[in-house]
Amino acid sequence: MGKIVYSYIAKPGETIKAKEELYKNIDIKIQLAGLILISFEIVKNLVIEPIKAFYQYVTFRPGLPFKTYELDVLSRDKHEFKACLLYLCDFMEAINKDDINVIMDLMEKRNLVAHELSSILETFEINDYYQVALKVKEVLFKISNYRINMELRADPKFKHLSWNEVVGDEYILFEKILETIKNGMKI
């Protein structure tokens, strides 16, 4: 068993007072960390599974630009998630290269939060994570809008919708969490 090294030792009751400034806004930090985690899962779920399902359950007629999941999607990158993003960018034109960079930044933040949260709380830059969330909001809108269009646009029951504005539940959830954080930040 390794030796435990303490970065701060205090008498009972002193710890919180001495670290008060470092733990200022911890509620906002935790909320933003949670938003980063859920945002990545939302994006991943909107990107991978619907594309897989499309290729699994649709039969393509000759002459269509679609071949197979392996050829159209997985051939773009060795990592399935990145391959799906490139497919949405290059093939479907639902997002652009800048959007992929935003998602890669989100993934980097997500990994940091998921694996290092307890050690980064003191240095957690609220504005940095909030700005990432704002950028993710724009990309998430595009992906959510694209998914709704792909799933419902051909259905005559929905012909009255303004297709440039529709989004799914996942976007509404993200927006609600971001609004709650913004209100807590008093921006």
C-alpha positions in Angstrom: 0.0 0.0 0.0 1.4 3.4 -1.0 2.0 6.3 1.3 -0.8 8.9 1.3 0.5 12.4 0.6 -1.7 15.3 1.8 -1.7 18.6 -0.1 -3.3 20.3 2.9 -3.7 19.3 6.5 -6.0 21.2 8.9 -7.7 20.8 12.2 -11.4 19.8 12.0 -13.4 22.8 10.9 -10.5 24.6 9.3 -10.4 22.9 5.9 -13.5 24.5 4.4 -12.6 28.0 5.7 -9.0 27.8 4.4 -10.1 26.5 1.0 -13.2 28.7 0.8 -11.8 30.7 -2.2 -10.8 27.6 -4.1 -14.2 26.1 -3.7 -16.1 29.2 -4.6 -18.8 28.5 -7.2 -18.3 24.7 -6.8 -22.0 24.2 -7.6 -21.5 25.9 -11.0 -18.4 23.9 -11.6 -20.2 20.6 -10.8 -23.1 21.6 -13.1 -20.8 22.4 -16.0 -18.9 19.2 -15.5 -22.2 17.3 -15.6 -23.2 19.2 -18.7 -20.0 18.3 -20.4 -20.5 14.6 -19.6 -24.1 14.5 -20.7 -23.4 16.6 -23.8 -20.8 14.1 -25.1 -23.2 11.2 -24.5 -26.0 13.1 -26.3 -23.7 13.9 -29.3 -22.4 10.3 -29.4 -25.9 8.8 -29.3 -27.1 11.2 -32.1 -24.1 10.4 -34.3 -23.4 6.7 -34.1 -26.6 4.8 -33.6 -28.8 6.5 -36.1 -26.2 6.1 -38.8 -25.8 2.4 -38.0 -29.5 1.9 -38.0 -29.9 3.7 -41.3 -27.4 1.3 -42.9 -28.8 -1.8 -41.1 -32.5 -1.3 -41.9 -32.6 0.4 -45.3 -32.2 -1.4 -48.6 -30.5 0.8 -51.2 -31.6 0.7 -54.8 -28.8 0.6 -57.4 -27.6 4.1 -58.4 -28.0 5.6 -54.9 -24.8 7.1 -53.4 -25.1 4.8 -50.3 -23.2 1.5 -50.3 -22.5 -0.1 -46.8 -21.8 1.2 -43.3 -18.2 -0.1 -43.7 -17.6 1.6 -47.0 -19.5 4.9 -46.5 -18.7 5.4 -42.8 -16.0 3.3 -41.2 -13.6 3.8 -44.0 -13.2 7.4 -43.0 -11.4 6.9 -39.7 -10.2 4.0 -37.5 -12.3 5.3 -34.6 -16.1 4.8 -35.2 -17.2 8.0 -33.5 -14.8 10.2 -35.6 -15.7 8.2 -38.8 -19.4 9.0 -38.1 -18.6 12.7 -37.7 -16.6 12.7 -40.9 -19.5 11.0 -42.6 -21.9 13.7 -41.3 -19.5 16.4 -42.5 -18.2 15.1 -45.9 -21.0 12.9 -47.1 -24.2 14.3 -45.6 -23.0 17.9 -45.1 -24.9 18.1 -41.8 -21.9 19.6 -40.0 -18.6 21.1 -41.0 -14.9 20.7 -40.0 -15.2 23.5 -37.4 -18.1 21.5 -35.8 -16.0 18.4 -35.7 -13.3 20.4 -33.9 -15.8 21.6 -31.3 -16.9 18.0 -30.7 -13.3 16.9 -30.4 -12.8 19.7 -27.8 -15.9 18.5 -26.0 -14.5 14.9 -26.0 -11.2 16.2 -24.6 -13.1 18.1 -21.8 -15.4 15.1 -21.2 -12.4 12.8 -20.7 -10.8 15.3 -18.3 -14.0 15.7 -16.3 -14.7 11.9 -16.3 -11.3 10.9 -15.1 -9.8 13.9 -13.3 -12.7 15.9 -11.8 -11.6 15.7 -8.2 -8.1 16.9 -9.0 -9.2 19.7 -11.4 -12.0 21.3 -9.3 -9.6 23.9 -7.8 -8.3 25.0 -11.2 -11.6 24.4 -13.1 -12.0 27.5 -15.3 -15.8 28.1 -15.4 -15.7 30.5 -18.4 -13.6 28.0 -20.4 -16.1 25.2 -19.9 -19.1 27.5 -20.4 -17.7 28.7 -23.7 -17.2 25.1 -24.8 -20.9 24.5 -23.9 -22.0 27.4 -26.0 -20.1 26.1 -29.0 -21.5 22.6 -28.4 -25.0 24.1 -28.3 -24.6 25.3 -31.9 -23.3 22.0 -33.1 -25.9 20.0 -31.2 -28.6 22.1 -32.8 -27.3 21.2 -36.3 -27.0 17.5 -35.5 -30.4 17.4 -33.7 -32.0 19.3 -36.6 -30.5 16.9 -39.1 -31.7 13.8 -37.2 -35.3 15.2 -37.0 -35.2 16.0 -40.7 -34.0 12.6 -41.6 -36.6 10.8 -39.4 -39.7 12.9 -40.0 -39.4 15.1 -43.1 -40.9 12.6 -45.5 -44.0 12.1 -43.2 -46.9 14.1 -44.5 -48.2 14.6 -41.0 -45.2 16.9 -40.3 -45.3 19.0 -43.6 -46.4 22.1 -41.7 -43.1 22.3 -39.6 -40.4 24.8 -40.2 -37.6 22.3 -40.9 -34.8 24.8 -40.2 -36.0 25.2 -36.6 -37.0 21.7 -35.4 -34.9 19.9 -32.8 -35.2 16.7 -30.7 -35.7 16.2 -27.0 -31.9 15.9 -26.5 -31.4 19.4 -27.6 -34.1 20.7 -25.4 -32.6 18.9 -22.4 -29.2 20.4 -23.2 -30.7 23.9 -23.5 -32.5 23.5 -20.2 -29.4 22.5 -18.3 -27.4 25.3 -19.9 -30.1 27.8 -19.0 -30.0 26.6 -15.4 -26.2 27.0 -15.2 -26.4 30.4 -16.9 -29.0 31.6 -14.3 -26.7 30.3 -11.5 -23.8 32.2 -13.0 -25.8 35.4 -13.1 -24.7 36.2 -16.6 
